Every structure is written in C-alpha cells, then in structure tokens.
C-alpha cells in the first residue's frame, strides 16, 4: 500500500479524536504526498550545487581540434571530454573579436546591446544580469582568471581570482586557482571563468610541445597551392582607395612562403597542445578532490584564427566558427555531435537553466538543455549577427560599416 494511503487509513481510524491530532495527520499526508509525487526531473536538479567550468580559448583554429576530425592535433584533454559530451559542431562566436564574445558569455547580449564592439576602447559591461552575479546569488563562488576585458570582475560578481593576468595565467601555472579549488571543494560550488591567452600570441611556449609534431606530417591546405606566388608586399594606406585595399587584402590570403607557413602552423598546433595541457591539469586537480564528476564543463572558442587565410573582418572567415562542447554529467546525448546551429550567446541561458535559475525574458540566446538531453527544443534555420570594424565603439561606427548582418543557413 502507498504510504499516503496508509496515512489516510490511520487518519480515518482516528475519526472523532483530537482535532489537533487530526490536523497534524492531515498536514503529514499533504507533506508526504508532495514529496512522493514531486517529479524527479525538477529543473536544475542535474547541476544544482555543482561546480561549473567555462573553458574559453582564443585565436584557435576550430579545424585543429581532434574531435572535429583533425588527426594531426595533440589536444587530448578536450578530445577526451568529447566522448562524454554533447558537441555542437556548427557553433558561432558572437563576433570575430574576443571582447564582444566574452561580453555575450557573461551578459547574453549582442554587441549592439552590450556596447562591446571590438577589443579596444572605453566602457565596462553593465552589471545587471551578470551570469556570475546570478550564480553567486545561488551560492556559487565565482572565480575568474585570464582574459577578462569587461571591466572590474568584482563588480560583475566574480569575487575570486585576479581576472586581470592574461599573460601569466597558465603560462606560469594555475596555483592560485588550484588553491581556491582546494579551499572550496565539497563545501561550496564554484563557477570558474577559465580564459588563458592561448592559443593567442606570444608564442613563447615550452619547446617540448613543438617536439611532439613532425613537420613532414603537417596537413596540406589545398587553397595555398594556387596562391603561394602572390606578392607579399602590403599596400600603403595613404593614397589607396578602400575598394582597392579590400581587393588587395583578398589577394594576400597566403602571403607567406611555404616554409614560413609551416613554421607558423606548427607553432599554432603546439600552442593548442600547451592550452590543452592546462585543461588536463585542471581536470586532474578536480579529480584529485573527487570533484570531476560534480563539474559540468563548457568549451568555446571566443574568436577563431587560421594561418594562410584571413580570419577577421567578414562573416565568411574563420574568426566566427566556434564549436561548443557541453560536458554535462548524466547527459542523454553524451558522445553525440549535433549539426544544429548554435551561438555563444546560448551558453548563458543554458548554464542558468542547468543551475536551476530563471533565464531572463530578455535573453538573446536559447537554452540548449533540451537538445543536450535529447528532447524537442527550439531550433534555428539561421544565425544572424553583426560584423564591426576593429575601431568601432558605441558612439563611433564608421560610415559604410554599420552593422552588416549575416546569416548562416542550416546544414
């Protein structure tokens, strides 16, 4: 017999007894009924009280990732996550510069909403609706280190970590982060903004990572064969019409001779490996403290790069494509690679959804939780965004370059 039925039977046997006892019994029945009949899939139960790690890489070629099919790459940390993750191979960065994408990760706002159009210029991200502040209100310790070009991290809810040491974080170790994990492991969940200045220059990497690659096995890029003889000279800015400059820029797709291209490409692969060695150290540290299984992880490239191709300046280059990987414990689609069109702005509502927090109605992105769990969810036929010049600010959008929208047709 169901527990509630047993209590109801006892209640009926006590008919005529003390009103106080009857009321207490009725209250017990109500409480037990609520607890037993409540659904087991309440929103947020998956990750509530768990750590959340946001791994953000910079200037990385998405085709250098092993889980995207590159067999030359040596990035075992992220590649080892892929079999237990949901991979969105058609992800898009918010913009072809890292600062606007970083702003969207923390605020779920597009550049014209956040005011972050490029990597430079004044201005701070508005504090209202900050992802870190919302997670902090739910009990998370919010830690930021590496690239954080959005103003004072403390003002945005990231109360731990420097958040202002991009050239030293990971390149000189992660001791401060690991000390914080030791301090809070098992006591309080953490939100970790993990954003080293990698695979970005300077390429002052340890030589051991370069020695992992054989130049003879370097994959050839077909588009280079027909353009290696293009002049390497750059047009002078003065006296050259914009249209002519743009045409010359297209011709300079492969201005490096083959040997120099190989050197740059090998360094980029080695920088990727250095980056993923840092991811491995982070995961090993979490495992040592029995926190690995308690830590959903999100991987995203905030702006891409490619040797031999122009990477910035238009929606047709490799600065925008950015595969997004969600490692969610007990995910129904672990090990799946989906071709749905998603954007970096979708990370904000997805993290809040899994944390059991309300997603703001004004959110620009979509929660990907339904897709990750194999349920029916809203799907896109296109992704729209904007490309802005490198010098753009909210008060200064040069004529002729105001918000050129683009769309990506669904595969």
N, C-alpha and C positions, 0 to 999 in steps of 0.2 A: 504494500500500500504506500502511496506517495506520502511524504512527511506532512504536507499540508492537509491531506485527508485525515491522517491520524490526529493532527491537532484539532481539526474540525470535529472529529468524533469525540475527543476529550471535552471540547467546548460544549457539545450537546449534552454530554453526561453531567456536566456541571450546571445545567439549566436550573435556575432558581437559587443558585448560591449567591455569593457576594458579588455585587456589581463591580467592585474594584477588581476582583479576580477575573471576571468576565472581560473587562476592558483590557486588562493586561494580556489575556489569552488572545483576544481579537487583534491586539497590536502585534503579538508574536506571529500570528498567522499572516498578517499583512507583510511584516518584515521578511519572513521566510519565503513567502510567495514571490516577493520582489527579487530576492537573492537567487532563487532557484529558476525563476522564469526569465531573468535578465539574459539577453543574448550574449553569447561568448565572443562575439566579434564586435564589441563596442569600439567605436572609433578611437584610435590612439593606443589600444592595448598592446599592439605589436612593439612599439618603441617607447612607450611612456616610461620614464625613469632610466632610459638607456642613454649611453653616450652617442653623439652624432659627430662624425668627422667629415669635413668638407675639404677634399683634396683639389687644389686649384693650380694647374700648371700654366706656364706662359711661353709663348713662341714655340709651341710644339707642333710638329707636322703630324696630323692625325694618321697619315699613312705610314708612320714609323712605329705604330703600335702593333704588337704581336696579335692581339685579339681582333685587329682589323685586317689580318691576313699577311702581315709582313714577317717573313721567316728570318730575315737578317737582323731584326731588332733583338736587343738583350734587355728586356724590361720585365723580369719575372714577377715582380711584386704585383703590378697591376694585372698582368696576364694571369696570375694565379687567382686573382679575385673574380675574373670573368666567368669561370665555370659555376660560381655560386652567386652570380649577379644577373641583373637584367640590363642588357646593353642596348642603348638606343643609338644605332649607327648613323642616323641622319640628324643628329643634333646640330644646332646652330648657336654660335656665340651671339650676344646681343649686338655687338658692333665689332669692327676689325681692330679696335684698340682695347687694351685690358681694363682701363679705368671704367668705361661705361658698362662693361660686363660685370666687373666687381660690384658696381653700384646696383645693378639689377639683381645680383645674388642676395644682397643684403636688404634691398628695399622692394623688389619686384616691380621696379619702374623702368620704363624705356628711357633712352637718353633725353627725349624732349620733355619727359616728366621729371626726371631726377636732376636735370641741368648738367649732367656729366656727359659731355660730347666727345671729349678727347682725353689724352693723358695729362695735359698741362692746363694751367690756368687756375684762377682763384675759385673759391667756393667749397662748401662742405655738403655732404649728403644730409638731407633732413632726417632728424632723429625719430620722427613719428613713424611707427610701423616697422621699425628695425627688426629684422629676424632675430638678432642676438638679444635685443631687449625683450621680445616676446618669449623667447626660450628662457631667459633669465627669470622672468615672472613665473615660469613654471618650475623653477628650481634648478636650472642648469647653471653650472659655472662656465662662463663664456671666455674662451682663450683665443687670442689672435696673434699670429706671428708670420713674418714675411712681408709680402706686398699688401699694403693697405693704404691706398691713395685717396681715402674718402673723408679725411679729417681725423679728429681725435677719436680713437677707438673707444675710449671710456664713455664718451658722450653717446655712442651708439650701442652701448650695452655690453661691450667686450671688456670685462673688468680685470682680466688676467692676460699676461703676455705683453711684450713691448708693442707689437703691432707696427713697429717702425724700424725694423732691422732687416730689410730685404737682402742686403749684400752680405750678411753674416749668417742668417738663419739657414740651416742645413749645410751651407758651405763650411761653416766652422762647428757644426754639430747642432744638437737639439736638446742640450742638457736642461735648459730651463723648462721646456715643455715636459720632458720626462719627469722632472721633479714635481711639476704640478699634477701629472697623472698619478704619481706615487702618493701625493697628498690627498687626492680626492677619490681614488679608486675604491669602489664599494661603498662610499659614503655619500657621494653626490654626483649626479650625472654631469658630463661635460659636453659642451659644444666647442669643437676645435676648428678654427679657421686656419688651415694649413696651406700656405701660399708662398713657397720659396721662389726666388728669382731664377728659375730654371724651367725650361731649357734655354732661357734668355742668356745673352752675353752678360758679363765677360766669361770667356771660355777658359778660365783658369782651373781646369779640372785636374784631379789626380791622374797621372799617366797610366795607372792600372786600368782605367776604363777604356782608354784608347787601345790598349793591347788586346782587348777582347775581340777586336774586329780585324778581319783580313781584308785589305783593300781590294784584293783580287775578286772577292765575292760580293762587292758592293753592287746592288741592283742598278741597272742602267735605266735612265729616263728617256723614253722614246722621243720626246719633244726636243731634246737637246741636239739630236743628230742634224737637224736641218737649220739650226740657228747658232752653231758654235763659231761661225765666221763673221757674225755681226760685229760691227765696230764697237769697241769698249769705251770710246770717248763719250762723255756726257755733254749735252748741250748747255751752253751758258744761259743762265736765266735772263740776263739783260738782253733785250732786243729780240727775244724769241717769242713768237706768238704762242698763247696757251694751247691752241689746237696742234701746233707743230710739236710742242713739248710733249703733249699726250701721245702723239704718234710715235715719237722717238722713244718714249717710255715703254711702249708696247714692243718695240723692236729690241729693247735691251733686256728681254726676258732672260737670256742666257749670256751675259756679257763676260763671264769668267771662262778662261780656257779649261779644258777637261781636267787637268791635274789639280788646278786650284779648286774647281768644283768638288772633286773627290775629297780634298783635304777638308773643305767646309762641311761636306756631308758626313764624313767620318766623325768630325768633332761634334756635329749635332746628334748623331747616334750615341756617341759617348756621353754627351751631356744628358741625354734621355736616360741612359743607364745610371748615371750619378743620381738623377732625380729619383728613379725607382728604387735605388739602394736606400734612400731616405725613407721612402714609403715602407720598405721592408723593415727598417729599424723601428718605425712607429708601430707597425703591426706586431712585431716581436715583443715590443715593450708592453702593448696591450695584452698579448697572450700570456706574458710572464705574470701579469697581475690578474689573470682569469677574466679579462675584460673584452677579449676579442669577439666572443660570441654575443656580447652585450653591446656591440658597437656597429650600428648601421654606418655605411660609408658611401659618400657620393664623390665621383671623379668627374672633373670637367676641365676643358681647355678654355681659358678666358679669351685668348686670341691666338690664331694659328700662325704658322710660318712655313716657308718652303725654300730651299736652295734651288736656284735655277728657274724659279717662277716669281713673278710679282705677287706679293702676299697681301698688300694693303692697298686700299683705295677704291675698290669696287666690289659689288656683291658676287662677282664671278671668280674670285681668287680664293686662295687657301687660308686667308685670315679668318674666315667665318665658319667653315665646317668644324664642328666640335662634338665628337661622340660623347655621350653622357652615360655613365655607368652607376647604377644603384645596387649596392650590396646590402640587401635587407634580410636579416635572419628570418628563416621560415618562409621566404618568398615563394609563391606558387610558380613563378616563371624563372627561377634560378637557372642559369645556364642558357637562357634564351636571348637571341639577338633580334630585335624588332626593327622594322623599317618605317615605323610611324615618325612623322615629322614632329620634332620637339625642339624646344629652345631653352637657353639658360634661364630665362625668366620662369620656367616651370619648376625649377628646383625649390624656390621659396615656398610656394603653396604645397608642394609635395612633402617637404620637411615638416611644415606645420601640421599637415594632415596626419602624418605618422606620429607626431608628437602629441596628438590629441587636442590641438589648439585650433581655434576658429580661424579660418582663412578669411582675411578682409574681403569685403564685397568688391572693393576697387582693385583687387589683384589683377595684374595684366596677364599672368600666366595661368596654366591649368595644372591641377594636381594630377600626377601620373600614377597615383596609387592604384586606381582601377586597372590600368594597363599592366602594372607590375604584378598584380595579384590575379591576372587572367580574367578579369571581369570586363563587361562592356563599359566603355567610357567615351567621352567626347573625343573625336579625332579630327585632325585638320586635313584639309585638302591643299593648304598652302601656308607658308610662314611669311609674314610681312615684317619689314624692319626699315631702318634708315641708315644711310652712309653719310658721314660728315667728314669734312676736311680736318687735318691734324690740328689746325689752329682754331677750330670752332669753339665758341663759348655760347652761353645762353643769350648774351647781348650782342654777339658778333657771329653771324652766319654769313659768310661771304656770298655775294650775289652769284647766282648760277649754280650754287651747291646746296641749296636749301632743301634738306630732307628728301633726297631722291629715293622713293620707296622701291622695294624689290620684293619679289615673291619666289618661292621655291616650290615647284609643282611636286605633288606627292608621288613617290616612286611606285 
